[in-house]
């Protein structure tokens, strides 16, 4: 196992491990706390634009799947960052 010293890397690994096991209701709560459907749509549209730029390289039958998966990855990255920013505030309020 790789030793991580950067607190951001540790936080990211912990968040992603926890995220994978969250029940759907907790994922929805996390989305409501840090994001909106509008933000998810922005990420999806941005991804759709990127896929359109490389459309000739991507088979048409998988473009929508790629947009969905990449958009989801961007959203998870955003949630990770939002939780990272919120973590110090939570520690301070618990002190």
ZABAFI-153215 format. One record per residue: chain; x, y, z of N, C-alpha, C in turn. Coordinates in nm, 2 decimals, padded with zeros to 4 digits. Layout:
// ZABAFI-153215
chain n.u n.v n.w ca.u ca.v ca.w c.u c.v c.w
A X Y Z X Y Z X Y Z
...
This chain:
// ZABAFI-153215
chain n.u n.v n.w ca.u ca.v ca.w c.u c.v c.w
A 00.08 -00.12 00.00 00.00 00.00 00.00 00.09 00.12 00.00
A 00.05 00.22 -00.08 00.12 00.35 -00.09 00.10 00.44 00.03
A 00.20 00.50 00.08 00.19 00.59 00.19 00.17 00.73 00.14
A 00.06 00.79 00.18 00.03 00.93 00.13 00.05 01.03 00.25
A 00.13 01.13 00.21 00.17 01.23 00.31 00.09 01.36 00.30
A 00.05 01.39 00.17 -00.03 01.51 00.14 -00.17 01.50 00.20
A -00.21 01.58 00.29 -00.34 01.57 00.35 -00.45 01.57 00.25
A -00.43 01.64 00.14 -00.54 01.65 00.04 -00.55 01.51 -00.03
A -00.44 01.44 -00.05 -00.45 01.30 -00.10 -00.52 01.21 -00.01
A -00.48 01.22 00.12 -00.55 01.14 00.22 -00.70 01.16 00.22
A -00.73 01.29 00.22 -00.88 01.33 00.23 -00.95 01.27 00.10
A -00.88 01.29 -00.02 -00.94 01.24 -00.14 -00.97 01.09 -00.13
A -00.86 01.02 -00.09 -00.88 00.87 -00.08 -00.99 00.83 00.01
A -00.99 00.90 00.13 -01.10 00.87 00.23 -01.24 00.90 00.17
A -01.25 01.02 00.11 -01.38 01.06 00.06 -01.43 00.96 -00.05
A -01.34 00.92 -00.14 -01.38 00.83 -00.25 -01.41 00.70 -00.20
A -01.34 00.65 -00.10 -01.37 00.52 -00.04 -01.51 00.52 00.02
A -01.54 00.63 00.10 -01.67 00.65 00.16 -01.78 00.67 00.06
A -01.75 00.75 -00.04 -01.85 00.78 -00.15 -01.90 00.65 -00.21
A -01.81 00.56 -00.24 -01.85 00.43 -00.31 -01.95 00.35 -00.23
A -01.95 00.37 -00.10 -02.04 00.29 -00.01 -02.16 00.36 00.04
A -02.18 00.49 00.00 -02.29 00.57 00.05 -02.42 00.51 -00.01
A -02.52 00.50 00.07 -02.66 00.47 00.02 -02.70 00.59 -00.07
A -02.79 00.56 -00.16 -02.84 00.66 -00.25 -02.89 00.79 -00.18
A -02.96 00.77 -00.07 -03.02 00.88 00.00 -02.91 00.98 00.05
A -02.79 00.92 00.10 -02.68 01.00 00.14 -02.61 01.07 00.03
A -02.61 01.01 -00.09 -02.55 01.07 -00.21 -02.64 01.19 -00.25
A -02.77 01.17 -00.24 -02.86 01.28 -00.27 -02.84 01.40 -00.17
A -02.83 01.36 -00.05 -02.81 01.47 00.06 -02.68 01.54 00.03
A -02.57 01.47 -00.01 -02.45 01.54 -00.04 -02.46 01.63 -00.16
A -02.53 01.58 -00.26 -02.56 01.67 -00.37 -02.63 01.79 -00.34
A -02.74 01.78 -00.25 -02.81 01.89 -00.21 -02.73 01.99 -00.13
A -02.64 01.94 -00.05 -02.56 02.02 00.04 -02.46 02.11 -00.04
A -02.40 02.05 -00.15 -02.29 02.11 -00.22 -02.31 02.15 -00.36
A -02.42 02.10 -00.42 -02.44 02.12 -00.57 -02.59 02.14 -00.59
A -02.62 02.17 -00.72 -02.76 02.18 -00.76 -02.77 02.10 -00.89
A -02.89 02.08 -00.93 -02.91 02.01 -01.06 -02.86 02.10 -01.17
A -02.87 02.23 -01.15 -02.82 02.32 -01.26 -02.67 02.31 -01.27
A -02.59 02.29 -01.16 -02.45 02.27 -01.17 -02.42 02.14 -01.24
A -02.49 02.03 -01.21 -02.47 01.90 -01.28 -02.50 01.92 -01.43
A -02.60 02.00 -01.46 -02.63 02.02 -01.61 -02.51 02.10 -01.67
A -02.45 02.19 -01.60 -02.34 02.27 -01.65 -02.22 02.17 -01.68
A -02.19 02.08 -01.59 -02.09 01.98 -01.61 -02.12 01.89 -01.73
A -02.25 01.85 -01.74 -02.29 01.76 -01.85 -02.27 01.84 -01.98
A -02.31 01.96 -01.99 -02.31 02.04 -02.11 -02.16 02.06 -02.15
A -02.08 02.09 -02.05 -01.93 02.11 -02.08 -01.87 01.98 -02.13
A -01.91 01.87 -02.07 -01.86 01.74 -02.12 -01.91 01.71 -02.26
A -02.04 01.74 -02.29 -02.10 01.72 -02.42 -02.02 01.80 -02.52
A -01.98 01.92 -02.49 -01.90 02.00 -02.58 -01.77 01.94 -02.61
A -01.70 01.89 -02.51 -01.57 01.83 -02.53 -01.58 01.70 -02.61
A -01.69 01.62 -02.59 -01.71 01.50 -02.67 -01.74 01.54 -02.81
A -01.81 01.65 -02.83 -01.84 01.69 -02.97 -01.71 01.73 -03.05
A -01.62 01.79 -02.97 -01.49 01.83 -03.04 -01.41 01.71 -03.09
A -01.43 01.60 -03.02 -01.35 01.48 -03.06 -01.45 01.37 -03.12
A -01.56 01.41 -03.16 -01.67 01.32 -03.21 -01.62 01.22 -03.31
A -01.53 01.26 -03.40 -01.48 01.17 -03.50 -01.40 01.05 -03.44
A -01.35 01.07 -03.32 -01.27 00.97 -03.26 -01.35 00.88 -03.17
A -01.48 00.92 -03.14 -01.56 00.84 -03.04 -01.68 00.78 -03.12
A -01.70 00.65 -03.11 -01.81 00.59 -03.18 -01.94 00.65 -03.13
A -02.03 00.68 -03.22 -02.16 00.74 -03.19 -02.24 00.67 -03.09
A -02.23 00.54 -03.09 -02.32 00.46 -02.99 -02.27 00.47 -02.85
A -02.15 00.52 -02.82 -02.11 00.54 -02.68 -02.09 00.68 -02.64
A -02.12 00.78 -02.72 -02.10 00.92 -02.68 -02.19 00.96 -02.56
A -02.31 00.92 -02.56 -02.40 00.96 -02.45 -02.35 00.89 -02.32
A -02.30 00.77 -02.32 -02.25 00.70 -02.21 -02.12 00.77 -02.16
A -02.04 00.82 -02.25 -01.92 00.89 -02.21 -01.95 01.02 -02.15
A -02.05 01.09 -02.20 -02.09 01.22 -02.15 -02.14 01.20 -02.00
A -02.22 01.09 -01.98 -02.28 01.07 -01.85 -02.17 01.03 -01.75
A -02.07 00.95 -01.79 -01.97 00.90 -01.70 -01.87 01.02 -01.67
A -01.83 01.09 -01.77 -01.73 01.20 -01.75 -01.80 01.31 -01.67
A -01.93 01.34 -01.70 -02.00 01.44 -01.62 -02.01 01.40 -01.48
A -02.03 01.27 -01.45 -02.04 01.22 -01.32 -01.91 01.23 -01.25
A -01.80 01.20 -01.32 -01.66 01.22 -01.26 -01.63 01.36 -01.22
A -01.67 01.45 -01.31 -01.65 01.60 -01.28 -01.73 01.63 -01.15
A -01.85 01.59 -01.14 -01.94 01.62 -01.03 -01.88 01.56 -00.90
A -01.83 01.44 -00.91 -01.77 01.38 -00.79 -01.65 01.45 -00.75
A -01.57 01.50 -00.84 -01.45 01.58 -00.81 -01.49 01.71 -00.75
A -01.60 01.77 -00.80 -01.65 01.89 -00.73 -01.69 01.87 -00.59
A -01.77 01.75 -00.57 -01.81 01.72 -00.43 -01.69 01.70 -00.34
A -01.59 01.63 -00.39 -01.47 01.61 -00.32 -01.41 01.74 -00.27
A -01.40 01.83 -00.36 -01.34 01.96 -00.33 -01.43 02.04 -00.23
A -01.56 02.03 -00.25 -01.65 02.10 -00.16 -01.64 02.04 -00.02
A -01.62 01.91 -00.01 -01.61 01.85 00.12 -01.47 01.88 00.18
A -01.37 01.90 00.10 -01.24 01.93 00.14 -01.24 02.07 00.20
A -01.31 02.16 00.14 -01.32 02.30 00.18 -01.40 02.31 00.31
A -01.51 02.22 00.32 -01.59 02.22 00.44 -01.53 02.16 00.56
A -01.43 02.07 00.54 -01.37 01.99 00.65 -01.31 02.08 00.75
A -01.22 02.18 00.71 -01.17 02.27 00.82 -01.27 02.35 00.90
A -01.38 02.39 00.83 -01.48 02.46 00.90 -01.55 02.37 01.00
A -01.57 02.25 00.96 -01.64 02.15 01.05 -01.55 02.13 01.17
A -01.42 02.11 01.15 -01.33 02.09 01.26 -01.33 02.21 01.36
A -01.33 02.33 01.30 -01.33 02.45 01.38 -01.46 02.46 01.46
A -01.57 02.43 01.40 -01.70 02.44 01.47 -01.72 02.33 01.58
A -01.65 02.22 01.56 -01.65 02.11 01.66 -01.56 02.14 01.78
A -01.46 02.23 01.76 -01.36 02.25 01.87 -01.42 02.33 01.98
